[in-house]
Amino acid sequence: MFLRARTWTGFWIAPVLGFIAGLLAYCVFIVLFGLSLGNSLSSVMAGFSNVSGLRDLLWPIGPEGVVVGSLLWLIARPDRAAR
């Protein structure tokens, strides 16, 4: 609805935003989960500074976001006019 209100209904926007939303959701989950276990914020954020942490963000979380964004676009089909 947010994208449709701004007439950003191109197919390519859904996978890109799905990728970004998937990464952000994963980061928020990891930080909150690490803090709930009693770790300090600096130790939780240290996991994102190495190559392994970055690889975990980009694969498989990013492509999963792309798939979800694409499927939501295909279900909603915002490119078609409302009837």
N, C-alpha and C positions, 0 to 999 in steps of 0.2 A: 504494500500500500504506500509505503514511503517513496519507493522508486516510481511507482505509477503516478503519484501526485506531482512529481517533478518531470514527468514524461521521459524518464530514463528506462526505457523498456527494451533496449537492445539485448540480444542474447548474451553477448560477450560480457556485459556488466554483471550478470548473475554469477558466473563462475569466479570472476575476480573478487567480487564482494564476499562470495562464499569462502574463498581462500583466506581472505583477511579476517572474516568473522570466525572461521575455524581456528586460526592462529591465536586470535585474541581470547577466545573462550578457553582454549587450552592453557594459555599463559595465566589467565585469572584463576583457573582451577588449580594449577600447580602451585601458584603462590599461596592461595588460600588453604590448600591442603597441607603444604609445608608449614605454614604458620600454625595451623590447628594441631600439628604434631609437636609443637613447642620449639621449632627451629627459629633462628633469627632471620630477619629479612635479608641480611647480607649473605647468609649461607644458602638461602633459597635462590637468590638471584645469581649466585656463583654457578649454578647449574646451567644458566643461559649463556655464560661467557665462554664456554669451551666449544669445540667443534662438535662433540657428541650431542650437546644440548641443542645446538642449531640444527643438526641433522634430524633430531627428534621432532623439531618444529616443522621442518619442511617435508619430512616423510614419516609417517603416512597422514599426518594431521592436515596438511595443506590440500593434498588431492581429495581427501574425504570432504573437505569444505567445498571444493570444486564440484564434486558429484552432488552434494546436497543442494548447492545453489542452482545447479543446472536442472535438477529434478523439480525443485520448487518453481523455477521459471516455466518448465514444461507443463506442470500442473496448472499454474495460474494463467499462462499464456497472455501476458499483459500486452502483447503486440496486436491482439485482436480487439476490435471495437466492441464496446458493451452492447448487448442486445436489449 
